[in-house]
Amino acid sequence: MQDDETLRLARRAGLERYLADHPEQLRAALASASALRDRLPRDLSPAEEPAHVYRARANKEQPR
């Protein structure tokens, strides 16, 4: 990721201080997020949007 793009994204997210303190970590995180974004399908209609549903099982030993 280019430094100017990293700076632009950091400013947009309010992470200028983090960028100043941890530039390599932020660059790696942004590159990882970009790679994940690129793997998402773009041709889905809203009805086909993937949903990740999590349901916690009730613990029968503890009262609710």
C-alpha positions as CSV (number, residue, x, y, z in Angstrom):
1,M,0.0,0.0,0.0
2,Q,1.3,3.4,-0.9
3,D,2.2,5.8,1.9
4,D,-0.1,8.6,0.6
5,E,-3.0,6.1,0.5
6,T,-2.2,4.9,4.0
7,L,-2.1,8.5,5.3
8,R,-5.4,9.3,3.6
9,L,-7.1,6.2,5.1
10,A,-5.6,6.9,8.5
11,R,-6.8,10.5,8.5
12,R,-10.3,9.4,7.3
13,A,-10.5,6.9,10.2
14,G,-9.0,9.3,12.8
15,L,-5.9,7.2,13.2
16,E,-3.1,9.8,12.6
17,R,-1.7,9.3,16.0
18,Y,-1.7,5.5,15.6
19,L,0.0,5.9,12.2
20,A,2.7,8.1,13.8
21,D,3.3,5.6,16.6
22,H,2.9,2.3,14.7
23,P,3.2,2.9,11.0
24,E,4.1,-0.7,10.0
25,Q,1.3,-2.3,12.0
26,L,-1.2,0.1,10.4
27,R,0.1,-0.5,6.9
28,A,-0.1,-4.3,7.5
29,A,-3.6,-4.0,8.8
30,L,-4.8,-1.9,5.9
31,A,-3.2,-4.2,3.4
32,S,-4.9,-7.2,5.1
33,A,-8.3,-5.4,5.1
34,S,-7.9,-4.5,1.5
35,A,-7.1,-8.1,0.6
36,L,-10.2,-9.3,2.5
37,R,-12.4,-6.7,0.8
38,D,-11.1,-7.8,-2.6
39,R,-12.1,-11.4,-1.9
40,L,-15.8,-10.4,-1.3
41,P,-18.2,-11.1,-4.2
42,R,-19.5,-7.9,-5.7
43,D,-22.3,-9.2,-7.9
44,L,-24.7,-10.1,-5.1
45,S,-28.2,-8.6,-4.8
46,P,-29.2,-7.4,-1.4
47,A,-31.4,-10.5,-1.0
48,E,-28.3,-12.7,-1.6
49,E,-26.1,-10.8,0.9
50,P,-24.2,-13.3,3.1
51,A,-25.3,-13.2,6.7
52,H,-23.1,-14.7,9.5
53,V,-25.5,-15.6,12.2
54,Y,-24.3,-16.4,15.7
55,R,-26.5,-18.0,18.3
56,A,-25.1,-18.6,21.8
57,R,-26.3,-21.8,23.4
58,A,-28.1,-21.4,26.6
59,N,-26.1,-22.6,29.6
60,K,-28.6,-24.9,31.5
61,E,-26.6,-24.7,34.7
62,Q,-27.1,-20.9,35.1
63,P,-30.4,-19.2,35.6
64,R,-31.4,-16.6,32.9
